[in-house]
Amino acid sequence: MTGPAVTALEVLVVPGLPEVSAGDDVGRLIARACAAAGIVLRDDDVVTVASKVVAKAEGRTAPTAERVAAVPAETVRVVAERALPDGRVTRVVQARSGPVLAAAGVDASDVPAGTVLLLPADPDASARRLRASLAEHAGVRPAVVVTDTSGRPWRVGVSDFALGAAGLVVLDDVRGTVDRFGRPLEVTVRAVADEVAAAADLAKGKAAGTPVAVVRGLGRYVTTADGEGAAGCTRTGPSDWFGYGQVEAVRAALGVPPGQLPPPPIDPGTDSPQDVAARVEALLAAARAGGATLRRVAEWAETGRWVGQTGAPSSSPGGPMPTSGTDREAAVLVAERPWGGFLQLCANEPCTVKIITVQPGHRLSLQRHQNRDEMWQPLDVPMTVQVDDRTWTLGVGERVVVPAGSLHRLGNDTDRPGRVLELAFGDFDEADIERLEDDYARSPGTDRRG
C-alpha cells in the first residue's frame, strides 16, 4: 500500500440512530445521527454498519414460522450439520450472500417478535448504495463496511467480519515484499476489511443499540472507486481447507450426496470400544450410500470378497478396485506449486470435456446414460442438481459425479446464464442418452440431443 503508515486508530460510536424499518434510507439516518452527535464525517473515514440495520431497511424479514425453511432457501452449500439433543439440526453453510456461517445468517435476535432476519441479498451492492447516500446527505464519501458476526476455524468465540464493502481496500496483499530482515513474504495477505469490522465491534457492542461506528485513521486504505467489495474475501473452491466438516468430508470422499444420511450428533462421545464400532458401522453405511462401486467396497470390508463390475469375485481382498462412478471424486488431484496450483480431474483414460451453458430459469431433460459416468462442476453460478431421487444446490467450484445408469438433471435457478464443466468418462457416444422428462416437448426416449 502507498500513503502514510497507520500510527493511530479512533473508533467513534454513532449514537441516536432510530429503529430502522423497511424502506428507510440508512445513509440519511446515519448522516443525521452524526450531525446530532457532533461527529463530522470525512472522506477518509470508514463507516461500519451492522448488517441487521441494512437488512431491515431492505425488508429482508420472514415470519418465525418460516425460519426452518429460510435456512436452506438462503444456502448455496452445506459445510456441516449436527443433530442437537432436542431433535433440531444446526448447520454451517455457505450463504447466498457470500460468507460461510451458521444457519445462513438467519437470525431471530434484535428483531420484532414473530420475525426472523435474513442477510442482505447482495452486501457489496448494499454498501455501495449506502456510500452514495452518505455522499448525498453528508457531502462526503467515506468508505463503508457492512458487518456481521461469525465463528472462525481454530478459534473459540465470535468476531465481526466484513460482509460487504465499498471504497475500501479489503485485502492488503504484501506478498513479494520483504520483512525487516530482508526475507520475502510469500503468503501474507492482510484482511483489512475484517480487521476494521472487528475493531469497530469492540466499541459498538452486541446489545447496546449502537449499530454504527466510524473508524478513523485508515485513510491509506480508503479509495475513490467503490472497488470489488468484500465478496472476494470468502475462501471457496480448492483453496478452502475447511470446505466440509470432518464427517461431511468423509461422506463427500465416499460420494454420498448431501442429505442422503442423517447428520451426526453434535457431541460425538468418547472413543470407547462401543463408539469405535459404531463409527466403523457409520462408515460402512456411508459407503453403502455412496453408489454401486462403494457398496462393493462395503461388502469387501465385511466379507473379505471383492465383487467386480461383472459380479464375479476377484482373487483376494485388497486387489485393484476399478475407478468408476463416485470413486472418481476420490481420484481428483489438487496440487499446490510455488506459482499457484492445479486441479486434475482425470488422467490417462478416455474423457470427453464439454462446457454446458444453461440459461436462467432453464434446465436440461431428466435423463440417464448407460455407458458413461459424468462429472459436473459449475463455473459461474450455483446449479440445481438432481441425481436419482435427490435434489440439491451445487455451488460454484463444487463437483458431483453422476454414475452410469443414474437419473440426472441440471438446472439454473439463478438470474444469470451459468456454465458447467462436464467430463464424460469412457468412449463417448451422444446417442447414449435416455430422456424421461423434458420441458421443451421433445420426444422422450433415446436420441442424440441433451
N, C-alpha and C positions, 0 to 999 in steps of 0.2 A: 504493500500500500504506500501511496505517497501522501504528503501532508504532515502536519505536526503530530508528534507522538502523543498518545493519551497519557496525561500525567495526573488527571483527577476526574472523577465522575460525580455528578449530582443527580439525585432522583427526587423529583418533585411530585408528590401525590396531588391529584386534582380533586378537590372536594366539591360537593354540591351538585353532582350530576343527578338529574331526576331519574325516576324509574322509566325505563325505555319500553316503548310499545311498537308494534308493527307499523312501519311506515315512517317512523321518526328519522330525521336527519341527524345522525350521530355526530358528524363533523360540526354542525351548527351548535349542538348541545355542548360539545367539548369547548368550542371557542367561547361560548357564553360563560361556562363554568370557570375557564381560565381567567377571563377578564374579571369576573366577580371575585376571584381569589387573588388577584394581583399578579398572576403569572403571565408574563409577556412571552408568547411563543416566538421562536426564532427559526430561521431556515435550516440551521444545523442541529436542531433538536431531533430527538426520536420520540414520537408519541406512541406509547404502548396501550393497547385497548384489549380488555378481556373478550374472548370470543363470544361469551354469552350475551354481551351488550350488542354486538354486531348481529348475532343470530336472532335476538329478539326483534331488532329493527327490521330484519329481513323476513320476519314471520315464520321462522323455522321452528315451529312448535307442533306437537302432536298430542292427542289425548293419552293419558297414562295407560288406558286400556290397550293402546296400540304399541306400547313400548316393546313388548316381546317381538312383534312383527317389524318394528322400526329398525332393530339392530341388523338383521340380515338384509333389509332393504338398503341400508347405508353401508353395506360391506362389499368390498372388492374380493377379498380372500380371507379365510380363517387361518390365523397363525397358530393358535392353541385354544383348546376349550377343556374345561374341567367341570365335573359334576359336584355340586355342593351337597352337604348332608341333607338339606331340606328338599332335594329333588330338582332345584333350579340348576341351570347351566350358565357359567360365566365364560366369556370369550374375549380373547385378544385378537383383534382383526386389523387389516388394513382398510381404513375407511375410504369412502368415495371422495371425501375431502382431501385425502392425501396421506395423513400420518398413520402409523401403527399404534394403536392404543386400545384400552379396554372398552368393550361394548360399542365400538364405532363412535365413541364420543357422545352417545345418547345419555342425557343426564337429567335427573329429577331434582337436583338441588338448586336453590335460589330462583325458583320459578313458581308461579301461582299453583295452588293445589289443583290436582286433576290434570296437569300437563307435564310433558317432558320436552326437553330442548334438544334439537339436533345441531350439529356443527354447521357453519356457513357452507353453502354448496361449493363455492369457489373462493377460498380465503384470500388468495392473492388479488382477485378482482375486487373483493370487499375492501382490501387495504388500498387499492388504487382509487376507488370511489371515495373513501374516507379522506385520503390525501387531497383529492381535488376539492372536496367540501371544505376542508380546513383552509385551502388557498382562497376559496371564495369568501369565507366568513371571518377568517383571522388575518388574511392578507399575506400569509407566509406559507411555504411548502415544506414543512418538516417531514422527515421520514416517518413511516407508520409501520408498526408491528402489531398484528393481531395475535394474541397469545392464548395458549391453552395449557392444560396440565396433564402430565402422564408420568408413569414409572419409567425406569431405564434398566436395560440389561446390566448385570453385575452390581447394581447399586440398590440399596434399600431406600424407600421413600419416594416422594414425587417431586417434580420440579416443573416450572413453566418453560415452555419452548415456543418457538415462532411457528404459528400455524399459517400465517400469511404475512407478506411484507411488501412494501413499496418504497422506493427511494433509498434503499439501504444495501450495502454490500453484505449479503447474508453469509457468505463463506470467504474467508481470507486465506487464499492458497499461497503458502510460503514455501512450497516445495521448490527446490533449486537454489534457495538462498543458503547461507551458512550460519552456524551458530557462532558464539563469541570465541570458540576455539578453532574456527575455520572448517568444521566438519559440515558436509552438506546435509540439509534437511530433505528427507526423502518421502515422508508420509504426512507431514503436518499440514492440516487444513483446519483453520480455526473456525468454529461455529459461532460467528459473531452475533447473528440474529438470536440464536438460542441463549447466548450469554446475556444479551440485552434483556430478553424476556425474563430470565431468572433474576437478574439484578432488580428489575422493576417490581417483581413479585415480592421481594423482601420488604418493600415499602408499602405496596398495595395491600398485602394480606389476603386471606381467603374469605373472610366473612365480615370485613369491615365496611362493606358497601362503597368502596372506592375502587372501581374497576379500571381507572385511567391514571397513568403516571407519565411524566415527561422525564426522559433520560437525557442529561446534558453533558457535553464533553466529548462526544464521539463524532465531531464534525468531519473527521478524515474518512469516515465510512458512509456519510450521507451523500447521495448523488442527485443530480438534477433529474436524470431519467428515472422512471419508476423501476426499471430493471426487471429481471425474470421472476422475482419473488422467492418465496420460501419452498415452493413445490420441490425444487431440486435438492432440498436438504434431507428428504426421506430416502434412505438407502433401500433399494429393492434389487431384484434380479440376482445374478451370480455372486455379486459382491456382498450380499446380505447373509452374514453367518447366522443370523437369528430368524431366518425365513420361516421356521417352524419351531414349535415346542419339541421337547425331546421325544414324546410319544408320537406326535404328528410326523416327525422326521422319519421315524422307523416305518410308520404306515405309508408315507409317501414313497420311501425307498422300495417298499413291497408292492407299490402300485395300487394301494387301497384308495378309492375315490373318497373325497370329503363326505362325511355324513354316513358312510357305509357301516361304521362301527360306533357304538356308544362312547361318549367321552369318558376318560378315566376319572377316578375320584381326585379331588383337589389335594387330599392327603394320601400319598401312595403307601404309607405304612413303613415298617422296617423290613430288613432283609432276613426275615426268619425263613426256615426251610419251606413253610407253607406259602409265604409270599413269593419266594423264588419259583416254586412250582406253578403258582397262579400266573406269574409273569410269563413263564415259558408257554403255558396254555394260551395266554393272551396273544403271544407272538404267533403261535400256530394258527389261532383264529384269524389273525390279520393276514397270514399267508393264504389261508383258505379264501379270504375275501378279495385277494389281490388279483385273481384271474386264473385261467386254466393252468398255466405253467407253474404259478406259485402254489396252486392246490397240489400239484405233483411234488413240489418241494416239501409241503407239509406231510404228505404221505411218505416221502422218502425219510423224513426225520422220525416219523412214528413207526414205520415198518421196516426200515433198512433197505427198501427196494426203490429204485428209481424207475418210474414208468415213463418211457419216452413218448415222442409225438405220436407214434403208431399204436401206443397202448402196450407194447411189449416191454417187459422189464429189461434194464441193462444189466451188465455183468455184475456190478457191485455198487454200493452206495459210494458217494464221493466221486463218481465218474463225471464226465463232462455233462453240463446241463445246458441245453440249447438256449440261445438268445432269441426270445420271441415274446410277443405280447407285452405285458407290463414289465418284464425283465429288462426291456430296452432302456427304461429310465435309469436303472442301476448302472447301465453301461455308459451313460453320459459322462464325459470327462470335462471338468472345469480345472483349468491350469492357470497359474499366475506366472508372469515373467517380469523382468525388470522394467520392460516398456509398457506393461499392462497385463494382458492375459488373453485366453481364448476359451471358447465353448465348443466342444466336439460332440456332435450328436450321432454320428455313425462313422464307421471306419471299415474299409476293405470288404464291403458287401454291396450287392445291388441296391440302389436307393434312388428314388425319383424325388426331386425337390420342386415344390411349387410355392408361389406367393399368391394366396387367395385374398381377394378383396370382397368384403361384404358391406353393402350399403346400409345406412341407418334404417333400422326397423325391418330389415330383411333377414332371411335365414335360408340355409340350404335344405334340401329334402331330407327326410328321415330315411336313412339308407344303411346298407351294410355291404362289406366286401368279404369274399370267402378266401382269397388267396394273398392278402397283404395286410400287414399291420400298418397303422399310421400314427404319426406324432404331430400334434398341433402346438404352436406357440404364438400367442397374439403379439403383434409388433407395435400397435398404435393405441388401441382401446381395449378394455376388457370385453370378453366374448362370453355369451351364454352357451354352455356345452351340455349336450345330453349324450350319455353313454348307457345303453340299455335303459333301465328304469330310473336312473339317477340324473338330475339336472342341477348345475351349479354355475357360478360365475368364475371364469378363468382369467386371472389378471394378466396384465402386460408382463412379459418375461417368464411367466409360468408355463409349464408344459403338461400335456396329458397324452398318454399312449392309448390308442384305440386298437385293441387286439382284433385280429381277423375273426369275422363272424359276429362281432358286436354291432347292435343297432347304435347309430350315432347321428348327431345333428349339430350344426354350428350356426349360431345366430348373433346378430349385432343389435343389442337393445339400447345403444347409445345414440347420440345425435350427430355423430361424425362417422365417415367411412372408416373402416378398420381393415387392416391387413393381417393375415395369419400365415406364418411359415408352416408349410405342410411337408413332411417327409413320409414317403411311402416306401416300405421295405419289401424287397423281393423283386421279381420280374413283373414290372408294372404293366397292366393292361386296363385301359379306360373302360373296357366293356365289363370288367369285374365290378359291377355295381347292381344292387337290387334296391329299387326305390319303393318305400312303403307308403309314405305320405309326402305331399308336395303342395306348396302354397300357390303354385303357378299353373295348376290344372294340367300339368304334363302327365303323360300316361304312366301309370305305375308299372312295376316290373323291372326288367333288365334292359338297359340301353347304354349309350356311350356318353351321356351327359350327367353332370353332377346335380 
